[in-house]
Amino acid sequence: MNSSAKLIIGLIILIAGLYWYAADIFGLPGFGRLGANAVEDLKTVFFGVFGLFLIFLGLIIAWIEYEDLKWEAREKKSKKK
């Protein structure tokens, strides 16, 4: 599949995702979600996952800094030789 086809598919998915919430906010006909409130569902998922996001972000930052400290220690050893 070439890049232009992937771009078009990605844009269609993007528009569908935006419409999913816009239909709920502006009262447009939606995808038939059995009366569920898409914006409230989004808030629930966001607040439920926010702690995990902070944990993983902290781990990634700590890992990057740890690797940076190891790299600096390795450079100091090589300069002494």
N, C-alpha and C positions, 0 to 999 in steps of 0.2 A: 504494500500500500504506500503510495507516495505521500509526500509532505502536505500537499494541498488538500488531499482527501482527509488526512488526520486533522488538519486545521479546521476544515468545515465541520467534521464530526465534533471536535472540541467546542466550536462555537455553538453548535446546536445543543449540546449538553449544557453549556453555560447559560444559554437563553432559557432552557427548560428549568434549570435550577433557580434562576432569577424569577421566572414566572411562578414557580412553586410558592415562593413567599409573597410575591406581588399580588397574586390572586387572593391570598389570605388577607393581606393588608388593605387592598383597595376593593374588596368584595367582588372580584372578577370570578367567572366560572373556573373552578379548579379541576384537579385530577380525580375528584370523587374520593376523598379521604375519610369517609364515614363520619363527617362532622367534626373531625379533629382540628385543633387550632395549630397551624404549622409554626407560627411565631412562638407560641408557648412551648411547643415541642423543642424548637431550636434553643430557647432559653434553658430548658431543662437539661438538654444534652450539654450545652456550653458550661453550665455551672457544675454538672457532674464530671466533666472531663478537665476542667480548669486546674484542679489539683495535680492530676497526672501530667498535664502540660508543664506545670511549674517544676515537678520532679524531674522530668526528662530534660527540660531546659537547663536546670541546675547541674545535672549529670554531664551534659554535653559541654557546658562552660568549664566545669571542673576538670573534665578529661582533656580539653584543649589546653588549659593552663598547665596541667600536669605534664603533658607532652612538651610544652614550651619550656618548662623548667628542666626536664630531662635533656632537651636539646641544648639549652644554655650551659648545663653542667658538662655535656660532651664537648662543646666548643671550648670551654675553659681548660679541659684536660688536654685537648689537642694543641692549644696555644702554649701550654707549659712545656710540651715536648719539643 
